[in-house]
Each structure stands twice: as structure tokens, then as C-alpha cells.
Amino acid sequence: MRPRADRRSVAVAGALGATAAWCWPAAAPVVPWLARLARVPRALPHARGIALTFDDGPHPAGTAAVLELLAAARATATFFLVGEQVERFGDVAASIVAAGHEIGLHGYRHRLLLRVPNRVLADDLARGLDAIGTATGRLPDVYRPPYGVFSAGGLALVRELGLRPLLWSRWGRDWGRRARPEAIARRASAGLGAGDVVLLHDADHYSAPASWRRTAAALPSIIDAVVALGEPFVAVSHST
């Protein structure tokens, strides 16, 4: 019989191993080789077009402001919607589709997947899809997790449900209290090229108050950067 200390060490090692197995895809947004290992795209699969994407909406003011700017530039984008916000602002979600943009799923609630068991996540995804379908008449087939963080179990479940995971290759880091439009535009546009997926936010439900205003102020410069490259604006659900 093993000494108690040995049994405790084995238990701790087992728990650490299980945690590592659950969490290993989490750094994919910032570690490109890990994203490749997890088979989670960060960019478009072809060398043409740039995808502007907006997370955390819909938002009655933020989404409307972004839609107006996109319409002025005749630019297509993809909005990753949160189900609980769609239930609050269904008319705003519907206006995204009516304006010709694509929608993706960002979950029903905005929770870190590392803390969500698969049985709970399955219900979350189903509720999110139902809310979006009811409000817009469309069911998204592309998914981005809250914070861009996948668990191993969550990633497997998303694929089992026929949802395609997508992260990003450029971001504005526009959610913070200290973010400024010029810095947002600079970060989102730095090194921008064909195939890039740009992460922005059209809502402040889960970020600094009024952060969407700074995103909207930065968006014209980001759009200009895409236009200067001669690349078309593309929707990720047509490209992944």
C-alpha cells in the first residue's frame, strides 16, 4: 500500500494533468502555433479580403453607430452576438441582418469557457442560437468564444454541433477604459493584410462604459486602411 503522501502526490498530479488537458487551447488567440495545433483559424483561409468583426452586441447605440459607418463605406462585416443581449435588443440584431451583414454566435452568456462544464455550455449554445434565430431568422454557423478562450471540451462540443470556431489575427484592444481611438485604429491596422480578421467591439455590456464610442471613432481610420490596401470587405461566414 502506498504511503499517504504518495497517494496525495498522485492525486495532485492527476488533477494538474486534467486541468492542463482542459485548458490547453486557451492561449490560442495570442500563440499562433497553438491555434494551428487546435485547428482554430485566426485568419481567412484564402489570400483575398479582410474581415471586420464585432463582438459582444447587439447594443442599441453602439451597433447603430457601427452600422451607419459601415453603410457609408459600403463595407460588409460580421457581428458575433450574445444571446442574452439579443433577447434584450432583438430589433437591433435584426437590423444587422437587414443591413446585409453576417452574424456569428458569441454564446448566450458572456462567460469564460474554462469555467463552464460541457453540459452547461451545450445549453448555453442552444439558447444563444435560439435567441438569434428568433430575432433575426438566421442561424449562425460560426462561433467565437467569450474572451477568445476555448477549453478543450468546449472546442470539441462546438465542432460536434456543427459550429466553426474562429479567432482573429488583428485587434484594436478597444474594450479598456484607457483605450483611445487613435491607438485602437493603429493597433487594428498595424501590419494589416489580405486574409486578416480584425476584432473590434460594438458594445460595452462586458467592457469599460462607453467603450463603443471609441471604437466607432476609430472605425473610419480602420476602414480607410482596408480601402488603401485595395482589399474587399468580406464576411467570415462566407470565408471560413
C-alpha positions as CSV (number, residue, x, y, z in Angstrom):
1,M,0.0,0.0,0.0
2,R,1.3,3.4,-0.9
3,P,2.1,5.9,1.9
4,R,-0.5,8.7,2.2
5,A,1.9,11.3,1.0
6,D,2.5,9.3,-2.2
7,R,-1.2,9.0,-2.8
8,R,-1.7,12.7,-2.3
9,S,1.1,13.4,-4.8
10,V,-0.6,11.1,-7.4
11,A,-3.9,12.8,-6.8
12,V,-2.4,16.3,-7.2
13,A,-0.5,15.2,-10.4
14,G,-3.8,13.7,-11.8
15,A,-5.7,16.9,-11.0
16,L,-3.0,19.0,-12.7
17,G,-3.0,16.8,-15.7
18,A,-6.7,17.1,-16.1
19,T,-6.6,20.8,-15.7
20,A,-3.9,21.1,-18.4
21,A,-5.9,18.8,-20.7
22,W,-8.9,21.1,-20.3
23,C,-7.1,24.4,-20.6
24,W,-4.5,23.7,-23.3
25,P,-6.3,25.7,-26.2
26,A,-6.8,28.7,-24.0
27,A,-3.8,30.7,-25.3
28,A,-4.6,30.2,-29.0
29,P,-5.6,33.9,-29.5
30,V,-2.0,35.0,-28.7
31,V,0.0,31.9,-29.6
32,P,-0.3,31.3,-33.4
33,W,1.2,27.8,-33.3
34,L,-1.2,26.7,-30.6
35,A,-4.1,28.0,-32.7
36,R,-2.8,25.9,-35.6
37,L,-2.5,22.8,-33.3
38,A,-6.0,23.3,-32.1
39,R,-7.2,23.8,-35.7
40,V,-8.8,27.1,-34.8
41,P,-8.4,29.7,-37.6
42,R,-7.2,33.1,-36.8
43,A,-7.4,34.4,-40.4
44,L,-9.4,33.7,-43.6
45,P,-8.5,30.6,-45.5
46,H,-7.7,32.5,-48.7
47,A,-5.4,35.4,-49.6
48,R,-8.1,37.8,-50.6
49,G,-10.3,40.1,-48.4
50,I,-10.3,41.5,-44.9
51,A,-13.0,40.7,-42.3
52,L,-14.1,43.3,-39.8
53,T,-15.7,41.5,-36.8
54,F,-17.6,43.0,-33.9
55,D,-18.2,41.1,-30.6
56,D,-20.5,41.5,-27.6
57,G,-23.5,43.0,-29.2
58,P,-26.1,43.9,-30.1
59,H,-26.1,47.3,-28.4
60,P,-28.8,49.9,-29.2
61,A,-26.3,52.8,-29.6
62,G,-23.0,51.1,-30.4
63,T,-24.3,48.7,-33.0
64,A,-26.3,51.5,-34.7
65,A,-23.2,53.7,-34.8
66,V,-21.1,50.9,-36.4
67,L,-23.8,50.1,-38.9
68,E,-24.0,53.7,-40.0
69,L,-20.2,53.9,-40.6
70,L,-20.2,50.5,-42.4
71,A,-23.1,51.6,-44.6
72,A,-21.3,54.9,-45.5
73,A,-18.2,52.8,-46.6
74,R,-20.3,50.1,-48.3
75,A,-18.4,47.6,-46.1
76,T,-19.6,44.2,-45.0
77,A,-18.8,42.9,-41.5
78,T,-19.6,40.1,-39.2
79,F,-21.2,40.5,-35.7
80,F,-20.7,37.9,-33.1
81,L,-23.8,38.2,-31.0
82,V,-24.5,37.3,-27.3
83,G,-27.9,35.6,-26.8
84,E,-28.8,37.4,-23.6
85,Q,-28.3,40.8,-25.4
86,V,-30.2,39.6,-28.5
87,E,-33.2,38.9,-26.2
88,R,-33.0,42.5,-24.9
89,F,-32.4,44.2,-28.3
90,G,-33.9,41.9,-30.8
91,D,-34.7,44.7,-33.2
92,V,-31.1,45.8,-33.2
93,A,-30.0,42.2,-34.0
94,A,-32.5,42.1,-36.8
95,S,-31.2,45.4,-38.2
96,I,-27.7,43.8,-38.6
97,V,-29.1,41.2,-40.9
98,A,-31.3,43.7,-42.7
99,A,-28.3,45.8,-43.5
100,G,-26.7,42.8,-45.2
101,H,-24.1,41.8,-42.6
102,E,-23.3,38.4,-41.2
103,I,-23.9,37.1,-37.7
104,G,-21.9,34.7,-35.6
105,L,-22.5,33.2,-32.2
106,H,-20.7,34.6,-29.1
107,G,-22.6,32.4,-26.6
108,Y,-25.8,33.1,-24.7
109,R,-23.9,34.4,-21.7
110,H,-20.5,36.1,-21.8
111,R,-18.6,33.6,-19.7
112,L,-15.1,32.2,-19.7
113,L,-15.4,28.7,-21.1
114,L,-12.7,27.4,-18.8
115,R,-15.2,27.7,-16.0
116,V,-18.1,26.2,-17.9
117,P,-18.7,22.4,-17.9
118,N,-19.7,21.0,-21.3
119,R,-23.3,20.1,-20.2
120,V,-23.8,23.8,-19.2
121,L,-22.1,25.0,-22.4
122,A,-24.3,22.8,-24.5
123,D,-27.4,24.6,-23.1
124,D,-25.7,28.0,-23.4
125,L,-25.0,27.4,-27.1
126,A,-28.5,26.2,-27.8
127,R,-30.1,29.2,-26.0
128,G,-27.8,31.5,-27.9
129,L,-28.7,30.0,-31.3
130,D,-32.4,30.1,-30.4
131,A,-32.3,33.7,-29.4
132,I,-30.5,34.7,-32.6
133,G,-32.7,32.6,-34.8
134,T,-35.9,34.0,-33.2
135,A,-34.7,37.7,-33.6
136,T,-33.1,37.5,-37.0
137,G,-34.5,34.5,-38.8
138,R,-30.9,33.4,-39.3
139,L,-28.8,30.7,-37.5
140,P,-25.1,31.4,-37.4
141,D,-22.7,28.6,-38.2
142,V,-19.5,30.3,-36.9
143,Y,-18.6,30.8,-33.3
144,R,-16.2,32.8,-31.3
145,P,-15.9,32.2,-27.5
146,P,-16.1,35.0,-25.0
147,Y,-12.6,36.4,-24.5
148,G,-11.5,34.2,-27.4
149,V,-10.7,31.4,-24.9
150,F,-11.6,27.8,-25.7
151,S,-11.5,24.9,-23.3
152,A,-10.6,21.5,-24.9
153,G,-14.1,20.2,-24.1
154,G,-15.8,23.3,-25.3
155,L,-13.9,23.3,-28.6
156,A,-14.9,19.6,-29.2
157,L,-18.5,20.4,-28.4
158,V,-18.6,23.4,-30.7
159,R,-17.5,21.2,-33.6
160,E,-19.9,18.4,-32.7
161,L,-22.7,21.0,-33.0
162,G,-21.5,22.0,-36.5
163,L,-20.3,25.4,-35.5
164,R,-17.0,26.6,-36.9
165,P,-14.6,28.2,-34.5
166,L,-12.9,31.5,-35.4
167,L,-10.5,33.8,-33.6
168,W,-8.7,36.8,-35.1
169,S,-5.4,37.9,-36.5
170,R,-5.6,41.7,-35.7
171,W,-7.3,43.5,-32.8
172,G,-7.9,47.0,-31.6
173,R,-7.9,46.2,-27.9
174,D,-10.8,48.6,-27.7
175,W,-12.5,47.4,-24.6
176,G,-10.4,49.1,-22.0
177,R,-11.1,52.3,-20.1
178,R,-7.8,53.9,-21.3
179,A,-8.2,52.9,-25.0
180,R,-8.2,55.8,-27.3
181,P,-9.5,55.9,-30.9
182,E,-6.1,56.7,-32.4
183,A,-4.5,53.8,-30.6
184,I,-7.3,51.4,-31.4
185,A,-7.0,52.3,-35.1
186,R,-3.2,51.9,-35.0
187,R,-3.3,48.5,-33.4
188,A,-6.1,47.2,-35.7
189,S,-4.3,48.4,-38.8
190,A,-0.7,47.6,-38.0
191,G,0.6,45.0,-40.5
192,L,-2.9,44.6,-41.9
193,G,-3.0,42.4,-45.0
194,A,-5.2,40.1,-47.1
195,G,-6.8,37.4,-45.1
196,D,-6.8,39.2,-41.8
197,V,-9.7,39.0,-39.3
198,V,-10.0,42.2,-37.2
199,L,-11.5,42.0,-33.8
200,L,-13.5,45.1,-32.5
201,H,-16.5,45.6,-30.2
202,D,-19.7,47.4,-30.9
203,A,-21.0,47.1,-27.3
204,D,-19.9,47.9,-23.7
205,H,-22.0,45.3,-21.9
206,Y,-18.9,43.5,-20.7
207,S,-16.2,46.2,-21.0
208,A,-15.5,49.7,-20.0
209,P,-18.5,52.0,-20.1
210,A,-19.0,53.8,-23.4
211,S,-16.0,51.9,-24.9
212,W,-18.1,51.5,-28.1
213,R,-17.8,55.3,-28.7
214,R,-14.1,55.0,-29.0
215,T,-14.4,52.0,-31.3
216,A,-16.8,54.0,-33.5
217,A,-14.4,56.9,-33.6
218,A,-11.6,54.6,-34.7
219,L,-13.6,52.7,-37.3
220,P,-13.3,55.2,-40.2
221,S,-9.5,55.1,-40.0
222,I,-9.6,51.3,-39.9
223,I,-11.9,51.3,-42.9
224,D,-9.6,53.7,-44.7
225,A,-6.6,51.3,-44.1
226,V,-8.5,48.4,-45.7
227,V,-9.5,50.5,-48.7
228,A,-5.9,51.7,-49.1
229,L,-4.8,48.1,-49.4
230,G,-7.3,47.5,-52.2
231,E,-8.8,44.6,-50.4
232,P,-12.6,43.8,-50.3
233,F,-14.5,43.7,-47.0
234,V,-15.7,40.1,-46.5
235,A,-17.9,38.2,-44.1
236,V,-16.3,35.4,-42.2
237,S,-19.3,33.1,-42.6
238,H,-18.7,33.2,-46.3
239,S,-15.0,32.6,-45.9
240,T,-14.2,30.1,-43.1
